[in-house]
């Protein structure tokens, strides 16, 4: 049995009547329904990547999927090296696209979890739109269950090129351009998720008014400075995390407080707002406070530098709290007076 199959054909010959597809869906339509769509699976003792490909194709009638389906199963297709399908069953990976292009139109792979589950990842590209989907398959069950929170954890695929692994287990992230620049990878945690801690902190914000910098990952976008120029807010691509870095005149100087008094005042302020404090720390010239309420977390760090106080307030959803807390520490630790 062949483990690695590569097939080629023309793109124009592939969109044929009489295939298994009807009622075509574009990516915006698929994006709307997939987070709640449970996909039924046929019986198969040892599911492979072709098995999952067939299930996705039947669940979402789409031109890109039809092209891949017709090429792979050689449905009325003439041989011409334009469109390709790579089916690597040994590594649980497949890819389709146009020869010579950096990005494929479809990537699929799956990860095995020690408890018997499999996590299926799908990146689908059509025109200028890109969709990422993740599903869970419990082998004893004949369904694929959507994992929208896991898809949200992966950076925005319309802004960055997301490369699923053919070998290894980590997802690689690139910035698009004349040359695709690797900015990091999402490390498979072995239990059904990914760890972003190794992503490059490749962005830097400099505040001219108060003379400080802070570094942050590529998947945060600045929202612009207010008129007073005291700082800036940054929001993650998923919308599940944000931070506001800003400067001001030190409360220690302005209100004749000690740093300890200022720290205790902020702790009480968080409690008044309904936060439960999870962790606090104070040293000679800085402190941080971490708390949560309902489904949100807050992380505040303050540094006193002469008569200036530097601050960063990071908020994030509880859905990503386990993975993002260390990243919050990393961002906060880059806050520096220049």
C-alpha positions in Angstrom: 0.0 0.0 0.0 1.4 3.4 -1.0 2.0 5.7 1.9 3.0 8.8 0.0 1.0 9.8 -3.1 1.5 12.9 -5.2 -1.0 13.6 -8.1 -1.1 16.5 -10.5 -3.7 17.9 -12.9 -5.0 21.0 -14.5 -7.1 23.4 -12.4 -9.5 24.2 -15.3 -10.4 20.5 -15.9 -11.4 19.9 -12.3 -14.6 21.8 -11.6 -16.8 19.2 -13.2 -20.5 18.5 -13.2 -21.5 15.1 -12.0 -19.1 15.0 -9.0 -20.3 14.3 -5.4 -20.7 18.1 -4.8 -23.9 20.1 -4.8 -24.8 23.4 -3.3 -21.3 24.9 -3.2 -20.2 26.8 -0.1 -17.6 29.6 0.1 -15.3 30.2 3.0 -17.5 32.8 4.8 -20.4 30.3 4.7 -18.2 27.5 6.1 -16.7 29.9 8.7 -20.2 30.6 10.0 -21.3 27.0 10.5 -18.3 24.9 11.3 -17.9 25.8 15.0 -21.2 24.0 15.7 -21.1 21.4 13.0 -20.5 17.8 14.3 -19.4 15.6 11.4 -20.5 12.0 11.2 -17.8 9.4 10.3 -18.1 6.0 8.7 -16.8 2.9 10.4 -13.0 2.3 9.9 -10.8 0.4 12.2 -7.7 2.5 11.6 -8.6 6.0 10.4 -5.9 7.7 8.2 -5.6 11.2 6.7 -7.5 10.1 3.5 -10.4 9.0 5.8 -10.5 12.5 7.4 -10.2 14.2 4.0 -13.2 12.4 2.6 -15.2 13.3 5.7 -14.3 17.0 5.4 -15.0 17.0 1.7 -18.5 15.6 2.2 -19.3 17.9 5.1 -18.4 21.1 3.3 -19.1 21.2 -0.5 -16.6 23.7 -1.7 -14.7 24.4 -5.0 -11.2 24.0 -3.4 -12.2 20.7 -1.8 -13.7 19.5 -5.1 -10.5 20.2 -6.9 -8.5 18.2 -4.4 -11.1 15.4 -4.4 -11.2 15.2 -8.3 -7.4 15.2 -8.6 -6.9 12.6 -5.9 -9.6 10.2 -7.2 -8.7 11.0 -10.8 -12.3 11.9 -11.7 -12.3 12.8 -15.5 -9.0 14.6 -15.1 -6.3 15.3 -17.7 -2.7 15.0 -16.7 -0.9 18.4 -16.4 1.4 19.7 -13.7 -0.6 22.6 -12.4 -2.6 21.4 -9.4 -1.2 18.8 -7.0 -2.3 16.7 -4.2 0.2 15.2 -1.7 -1.2 12.5 0.5 1.3 11.4 3.1 -0.5 8.6 5.1 2.6 7.6 7.0 2.8 11.1 8.7 -0.9 11.8 8.7 -0.6 14.8 6.4 -2.0 16.1 3.1 -1.7 19.2 1.1 -3.1 20.5 -2.2 -2.2 23.6 -4.2 -0.9 25.1 -7.4 2.7 24.1 -8.4 5.2 26.8 -7.7 3.1 28.7 -5.1 4.4 29.0 -1.5 1.0 28.3 0.1 -1.3 25.4 -0.6 -5.0 25.7 -1.0 -5.6 23.0 1.6 -3.5 21.6 4.4 -4.7 18.8 6.8 -2.9 16.8 9.5 -3.8 15.1 12.8 -2.1 14.8 16.1 -2.4 11.8 18.4 -3.2 12.3 22.1 -2.1 9.7 24.8 -5.8 9.3 25.9 -6.7 7.9 22.5 -8.1 11.1 20.9 -6.9 12.7 17.7 -6.9 16.4 16.9 -7.5 17.2 13.3 -6.3 20.5 11.9 -7.4 22.0 8.6 -6.2 25.2 6.8 -8.4 26.0 3.7 -7.5 28.9 1.3 -9.8 30.3 -1.4 -9.2 33.5 -3.3 -7.8 35.9 -0.6 -9.6 34.2 2.3 -8.1 31.7 4.7 -10.0 29.5 7.2 -8.6 27.4 10.0 -10.6 24.6 11.6 -9.8 22.1 14.3 -11.7 19.0 15.3 -11.5 16.3 17.9 -12.0 12.6 17.1 -12.5 10.1 19.8 -11.7 6.8 18.1 -14.6 5.0 19.9 -17.0 7.6 18.6 -17.9 8.1 14.9 -17.9 11.9 15.0 -15.7 14.8 14.5 -16.4 17.5 17.2 -15.4 21.1 16.4 -12.8 22.9 18.6 -13.3 26.6 17.9 -11.3 27.7 20.9 -8.3 25.8 19.6 -8.7 27.5 16.2 -8.9 30.9 17.9 -5.7 30.2 19.7 -3.8 29.9 16.4 -2.8 33.3 14.9 -5.0 34.9 12.2 -4.4 32.8 9.1 -5.5 35.7 6.8 -2.6 37.8 8.1 0.0 35.1 8.6 0.9 31.9 6.7 0.2 29.0 9.0 2.1 25.8 8.1 0.8 22.6 9.5 3.5 19.9 10.2 4.1 17.1 7.7 6.9 15.9 10.1 7.1 16.7 13.7 4.3 18.1 15.7 4.7 21.9 15.8 2.8 24.5 13.7 5.1 27.0 12.0 4.1 30.7 11.6 5.4 33.0 8.8 4.9 36.7 8.0 3.9 37.1 4.4 6.0 39.2 2.0 8.4 38.9 -0.9 10.1 36.4 1.3 8.2 34.5 3.9 9.8 35.3 7.2 9.5 32.7 10.0 8.4 34.4 13.2 8.0 31.3 15.4 6.1 28.1 15.9 3.3 26.8 18.1 4.6 23.9 20.1 2.4 20.8 20.5 1.8 20.2 24.2 1.1 16.5 23.8 -2.4 16.8 25.3 -4.6 18.4 22.6 -3.3 22.0 22.5 -0.4 24.2 21.7 2.1 26.4 23.6 3.0 29.9 22.1 5.8 30.6 24.5 8.5 30.3 21.9 7.0 32.8 19.5 9.4 35.6 18.7 8.7 38.8 20.5 9.3 40.6 17.2 7.3 43.8 17.7 8.4 46.8 19.8 6.4 49.8 20.9 8.3 53.0 21.8 6.5 55.7 23.8 8.1 59.1 23.1 6.4 61.0 25.8 7.6 58.9 28.7 10.5 57.2 27.0 9.7 53.6 27.5 9.6 50.5 25.3 7.7 47.2 25.5 8.0 44.1 23.2 5.2 41.8 22.2 4.3 38.9 19.8 3.5 39.5 16.2 -0.2 38.6 16.6 -1.0 41.8 18.6 -2.0 44.9 16.7 -1.7 48.5 18.1 -4.8 50.6 18.2 -3.0 54.0 18.0 -2.1 56.5 20.8 -4.6 58.8 22.4 -4.1 62.6 22.0 -2.1 62.9 25.2 0.4 60.3 23.9 0.7 58.5 27.2 0.6 54.9 25.8 -1.2 52.5 23.5 -3.5 49.5 23.5 -2.8 46.3 21.6 -5.3 43.6 20.8 -4.6 40.0 19.8 -5.8 38.6 16.5 -8.3 36.3 18.3 -9.6 39.2 20.4 -9.1 37.0 23.5 -6.2 39.1 24.9 -5.1 42.7 25.0 -2.7 44.9 26.8 -2.4 48.7 27.5 1.1 50.0 28.0 1.3 53.6 29.3 3.3 56.0 31.4 2.5 58.6 34.0 3.9 60.6 36.8 4.7 58.4 39.8 2.0 58.1 42.5 4.9 57.9 45.0 6.0 61.4 43.9 2.5 62.8 43.2 0.8 61.7 46.4 3.7 61.2 48.7 3.0 57.5 49.0 5.5 54.7 49.5 5.5 52.0 46.8 4.1 49.6 49.4 1.2 51.9 50.1 0.6 52.4 46.4 0.7 48.6 45.8 -1.8 47.9 48.6 -4.1 50.6 47.2 -4.1 48.9 43.8 -4.8 45.5 45.4 -7.8 46.9 47.2 -9.0 48.6 44.0 -8.9 45.2 42.2 -10.9 43.6 45.0 -13.4 46.4 44.9 -13.9 45.8 41.2 -14.7 42.1 42.0 -11.4 40.5 41.2 -10.0 37.6 43.2 -6.3 38.1 43.6 -4.3 35.0 42.4 -0.7 36.3 42.7 1.1 39.4 43.8 4.7 40.5 44.0 6.6 43.7 45.1 10.2 44.7 45.1 12.2 47.9 45.6 10.9 49.7 42.5 8.2 47.5 40.9 5.2 45.3 41.5 2.7 43.1 39.7 -0.9 42.0 40.5 -2.8 39.1 38.9 -6.5 38.5 39.5 -9.6 37.0 37.9 -13.3 37.4 37.9 -15.9 35.5 35.9 -14.3 34.6 32.6 -11.5 37.2 32.5 -8.1 37.6 33.9 -6.1 40.8 34.6 -2.4 41.4 35.1 -1.0 44.7 36.1 2.7 45.6 36.4 4.1 49.0 37.5 7.7 50.2 37.5 8.8 53.4 39.2 11.7 55.1 37.5 12.5 58.4 39.1 9.4 60.6 38.9 7.9 58.4 36.1 5.7 55.3 36.6 5.5 52.8 33.7 2.5 50.5 33.6 1.2 47.6 31.6 -2.3 46.2 32.1 -2.9 42.9 30.4 -6.4 41.3 30.1 -7.2 37.8 28.7 -10.0 35.3 28.5 -10.1 32.3 30.8 -10.2 30.1 27.7 -6.6 30.8 27.0 -5.5 31.5 30.6 -3.4 28.3 31.1 -1.3 28.9 28.0 -1.3 32.7 28.0 -0.2 33.5 31.6 3.5 32.9 30.9 3.2 35.0 27.8 1.7 37.8 29.9 4.8 37.6 32.2 7.1 37.7 29.2 5.4 40.8 27.8 5.4 42.6 31.1 9.1 41.7 31.7 10.0 43.7 28.5 8.6 47.0 29.9 11.7 49.2 30.2 12.5 52.9 30.7 14.9 54.1 28.0 
